[in-house]
Amino acid sequence: MDQENLINVAEKLVISGKGVLAADESSNTIKKRFDSINTVSTESTRRDYREMLFTTEGISELISGVILFDETIRQNASSGLSLVELLSQQGIIAGIKVDKGLKLIPGYTDETFTEGLDGLGERLDEYRNIGAKFTKWRGVIKIGENIPTMNCIKINAHSLARYAALSQQAGLVPIIEPEVLMDGFHDISQCYEVTKDTLREVFYDLGEHGVDFKGILLKPNMVISGKNSVNRAGPEEVAYQTLSCLNDTVPASVPGIVFLSGGQGDEEATVNLNSINIKAKELKSPWELSFSYGRGLQAAPLKEWQGKKEKEKSAQNIFYERSKAVSLARQGKY
């Protein structure tokens, strides 16, 4: 894929009113989600669940792309059509999570790096041949006592940059996800400082690796108070701090920012996204400000579905309503 195609795909993913569904839960994560609804996680139940989401009527009006897991990108729908083709027929772009999860940094007790760079070039070529048009890689930064260290930020920034360069080389748009976790007691100003340090380092490394900013998307956390913080900041403050941080760190040539929901409740993630978009219009922010939600779109339909065939339609309706709400928020109209 040439540069023009990379830019084209990146822009399509953040087209007005639409965003990205993260359906890339690892086998362990989806098992936990299925345990919560007393449903056994097998290859076929996982396929049925995702197919139910992907075949929701009208969903392509709200969802531009879906991030898949390695198992899912290889699966066929009940009709025999591949899930990638099923999405493609609706004009939804298939993407793939390519990192291999978190491991503790040797010598550090509570900081992680992300595995998956070994053999990544070959895997990217294979995914492209299956039909993926974009990729995702997540690095995680925790706020706590004496953390994050600058070393942890640098290790994760370097991995994200190497991954992004390899993705673009393979003709795939990289979604770059440096997530500053909301777990903890920190206030919003601590989140601001850590997010700013992280994004500065990430974009410095992306530049060093020759990554074309016009052919990437950034998937950051919102600048938000820790989950256990007292007097958590409200939506207006979240919007102001988030946009200040992005204006300080993200080049205007990046076409879009797709926020993660990051453990926020459905309503909180929607209201904050709405607030960010209203504020961005005032500030004339240069990027499309969209979403790449997993739990923020799936928690309610999963609860409704319960692994039951007869609940599929009602679960799809709930999924559509959640997507509609987030689409409105992404336009500052929620």
C-alpha positions in Angstrom: 0.0 0.0 0.0 1.5 3.3 -1.0 1.5 6.5 1.1 -1.7 7.8 -0.5 -3.5 4.6 0.4 -2.3 4.7 4.0 -3.6 8.3 4.3 -6.9 7.3 2.7 -7.5 4.4 5.1 -6.5 6.5 8.1 -9.0 9.2 7.1 -11.8 6.8 6.4 -11.4 5.3 9.9 -12.1 8.7 11.4 -14.7 9.9 8.9 -17.3 12.3 10.5 -19.8 10.5 12.8 -18.0 7.2 12.8 -15.5 5.4 15.0 -13.7 2.1 15.6 -15.0 -0.9 17.5 -12.3 -2.7 19.5 -13.3 -6.4 19.3 -9.7 -7.6 19.8 -10.0 -9.1 23.3 -7.5 -11.8 23.9 -8.8 -15.3 24.7 -8.2 -14.7 28.4 -10.0 -11.4 28.4 -13.1 -12.6 26.5 -13.2 -15.6 28.8 -13.6 -13.2 31.8 -16.3 -11.3 29.9 -18.1 -14.6 29.1 -17.7 -15.8 32.7 -19.6 -12.7 33.8 -22.7 -13.8 31.8 -22.3 -17.5 32.6 -21.4 -18.5 29.0 -18.6 -20.9 28.1 -15.9 -19.4 26.0 -15.3 -21.7 23.0 -14.2 -20.9 19.4 -17.8 -21.1 18.2 -19.3 -19.0 21.1 -16.7 -16.3 20.5 -17.5 -16.4 16.8 -21.2 -16.2 17.4 -20.9 -13.3 19.7 -18.7 -11.3 17.3 -20.8 -12.2 14.3 -23.8 -10.9 16.2 -22.1 -7.5 16.7 -20.9 -7.3 13.1 -24.2 -8.2 11.5 -26.2 -5.6 13.5 -28.4 -3.7 11.0 -27.3 -0.2 10.2 -24.0 -0.5 12.2 -21.9 0.6 9.2 -23.5 4.1 9.6 -21.7 4.4 13.0 -18.7 2.1 12.9 -15.9 2.7 10.3 -13.6 -0.1 11.4 -13.2 -3.1 13.7 -10.0 -4.3 15.4 -9.9 -8.1 15.4 -8.0 -10.7 17.4 -5.8 -13.3 15.6 -8.4 -16.0 16.0 -11.3 -13.8 14.7 -9.6 -12.6 11.6 -9.3 -16.2 10.5 -12.9 -17.2 11.3 -15.8 -17.6 9.0 -19.4 -16.4 9.7 -22.2 -19.0 9.9 -22.9 -18.2 6.2 -19.4 -19.5 5.3 -18.2 -16.0 4.4 -15.1 -14.9 6.3 -15.7 -12.3 9.0 -13.3 -10.0 7.2 -15.4 -10.2 4.1 -18.6 -9.9 6.1 -17.3 -6.5 7.4 -16.0 -5.5 4.0 -19.3 -6.0 2.3 -20.8 -3.4 4.7 -18.0 -0.9 4.0 -16.4 -1.6 7.4 -12.6 -1.8 7.5 -11.0 -4.8 9.2 -8.0 -4.3 11.4 -5.9 -6.5 13.6 -4.3 -6.3 17.1 -0.6 -7.3 16.6 1.0 -7.0 20.0 1.4 -10.1 22.2 0.5 -8.6 25.5 2.3 -7.2 28.6 5.3 -8.5 30.5 7.0 -7.0 33.5 10.1 -5.0 32.7 13.0 -7.0 34.2 14.2 -5.4 37.5 11.0 -3.4 37.8 8.1 -4.5 40.1 5.1 -2.8 38.6 5.9 -1.5 35.1 5.4 -3.4 31.8 6.6 -3.5 28.2 4.7 -5.0 25.3 5.8 -8.2 23.5 5.4 -9.0 19.8 8.2 -7.3 17.8 9.9 -10.6 17.0 8.7 -11.8 13.6 6.3 -8.9 13.4 7.2 -8.1 9.7 6.1 -11.6 8.6 2.9 -11.5 10.6 2.0 -8.2 9.2 2.4 -9.5 5.6 0.1 -12.4 6.5 -2.6 -10.2 8.0 -2.5 -7.9 5.0 -3.0 -10.9 2.8 -6.0 -12.0 4.9 -7.6 -8.6 4.4 -6.5 -6.3 7.3 -6.0 -2.7 6.4 -4.9 -1.4 9.8 -3.2 -2.6 13.0 -3.1 -1.8 16.7 -0.4 -2.1 19.4 -0.9 -1.1 23.0 1.7 0.1 25.5 0.7 0.6 29.1 1.8 3.2 31.6 0.8 3.1 35.2 0.7 5.9 37.7 1.6 5.0 41.2 4.2 5.5 43.9 7.4 6.6 42.1 6.0 5.4 38.8 6.1 5.7 35.8 9.8 5.9 35.5 11.2 7.6 32.4 12.7 4.3 31.4 9.3 2.6 31.2 8.0 5.5 29.1 11.0 5.2 26.8 10.8 1.4 26.4 7.1 1.6 25.4 7.6 4.6 23.1 10.4 2.8 21.3 8.2 -0.4 20.8 5.3 1.7 19.5 7.6 3.5 17.0 9.2 0.2 15.7 5.7 -1.4 15.4 4.4 1.7 13.5 7.3 1.8 11.1 6.9 -1.9 10.3 3.1 -1.5 9.9 3.5 1.3 7.4 6.2 -0.7 5.6 3.7 -3.5 5.2 1.1 -1.1 3.9 -1.0 -1.1 7.0 -2.2 2.0 9.0 -0.9 1.7 12.6 -3.2 2.7 15.5 -0.7 3.7 18.2 -2.1 3.1 21.7 0.0 4.4 24.6 -2.5 4.0 27.5 -2.0 5.8 30.8 -4.2 3.7 33.0 -6.9 5.3 35.1 -6.4 2.8 37.9 -5.2 4.6 41.0 -5.7 7.5 43.4 -4.0 10.2 41.2 -5.7 13.5 40.4 -6.2 14.8 36.8 -3.0 17.0 37.0 -0.9 13.9 37.5 -2.6 12.2 34.6 -1.9 15.3 32.5 1.8 15.3 33.3 2.3 11.6 32.7 0.2 11.6 29.5 2.2 14.6 28.2 5.6 13.0 28.9 4.4 9.7 27.3 3.1 11.4 24.1 6.1 13.6 23.7 8.4 10.5 23.9 6.1 8.5 21.5 6.1 11.2 18.8 9.9 11.8 19.2 10.5 8.1 18.6 8.0 8.0 15.7 9.9 10.8 14.0 13.2 9.0 14.6 11.8 5.9 12.9 10.6 7.8 9.9 6.9 7.2 10.5 4.6 9.2 8.3 2.2 11.0 10.7 -0.4 11.5 8.0 -0.8 7.7 7.8 -1.3 6.8 11.5 -4.0 7.2 14.2 -3.4 7.8 17.9 -5.4 5.9 20.5 -4.7 7.6 23.8 -6.4 7.8 27.1 -8.4 10.9 28.0 -6.7 13.0 30.6 -8.8 12.0 33.6 -8.7 11.6 37.4 -7.7 8.2 38.7 -10.6 5.7 39.3 -10.1 6.0 43.1 -9.4 9.7 43.3 -11.4 11.9 45.6 -13.3 14.7 43.8 -12.9 13.4 40.3 -12.8 16.0 37.6 -16.0 16.5 35.6 -16.4 16.4 31.8 -15.5 20.0 31.1 -12.3 19.8 33.0 -11.5 16.4 31.3 -12.1 18.1 27.9 -9.9 21.1 28.7 -7.0 19.1 30.1 -7.2 16.4 27.4 -7.1 19.0 24.5 -4.4 21.1 26.2 -2.3 17.9 26.5 -2.9 16.9 22.9 -2.2 20.4 21.6 1.2 20.3 23.4 2.2 16.9 22.0 0.4 15.7 18.9 1.4 17.0 15.4 -1.4 18.6 13.4 -0.7 16.3 10.5 -2.1 13.3 12.4 -5.5 12.8 10.8 -7.3 11.5 13.9 -7.4 10.6 17.5 -9.5 7.6 18.6 -9.9 7.7 22.3 -10.0 4.5 24.4 -12.7 4.1 27.0 -10.1 2.7 29.4 -12.3 1.4 32.2 -14.7 4.4 32.3 -18.4 3.5 32.6 -20.5 3.7 29.4 -22.1 7.0 30.4 -18.8 8.6 31.6 -16.9 7.6 28.4 -19.8 9.0 26.2 -20.2 12.3 28.1 -16.4 12.9 28.2 -16.1 12.3 24.5 -19.0 14.7 23.9 -17.4 17.3 26.0 -14.0 16.9 24.2 -15.7 17.4 20.9 -17.6 20.5 22.0 -14.4 22.1 23.4 -12.4 21.1 20.3 -14.8 23.1 18.0 -14.2 26.2 20.2 -10.4 25.6 20.1 -10.4 24.7 16.3 -8.4 21.5 17.0 -6.8 20.1 13.9 -7.7 16.4 14.3 -10.9 14.3 14.0 -11.6 13.3 17.6 -13.3 9.9 17.5 -13.4 6.7 19.5 -12.0 3.2 19.6 -14.1 1.6 22.3 -14.2 -2.0 23.4 -16.1 -2.3 26.7 -17.7 1.1 26.2 -19.7 -0.3 23.3 -19.9 -4.0 24.2 -20.7 -4.2 28.0 -24.4 -3.6 27.6 -25.1 -5.9 24.5 -23.0 -8.7 26.1 -25.1 -8.5 29.2 -28.3 -8.7 27.2 -27.0 -11.5 24.9 -26.2 -14.0 27.7 -24.9 -16.5 25.0 -28.5 -17.2 23.9 -29.6 -17.3 20.2 -33.0 -15.9 21.0 -31.4 -12.8 22.6 -29.4 -11.9 19.6 -31.8 -9.4 18.2 -32.3 -7.5 21.4 -28.5 -7.5 22.0 -28.0 -6.1 18.5 -30.6 -3.3 19.3 -28.7 -2.4 22.4 -25.3 -2.4 20.5 -26.8 -0.1 17.9 -28.1 2.3 20.5 -24.7 2.4 22.3 -22.9 3.0 19.0 -25.4 5.7 18.1 -24.8 7.5 21.5 -21.1 7.4 21.0 -21.4 8.5 17.4 -23.4 11.5 18.6 -20.8 12.2 21.3 -18.0 12.0 18.7 -19.8 14.9 17.0 -20.4 16.9 20.2 -24.2 16.3 19.9 -24.9 13.8 22.6 
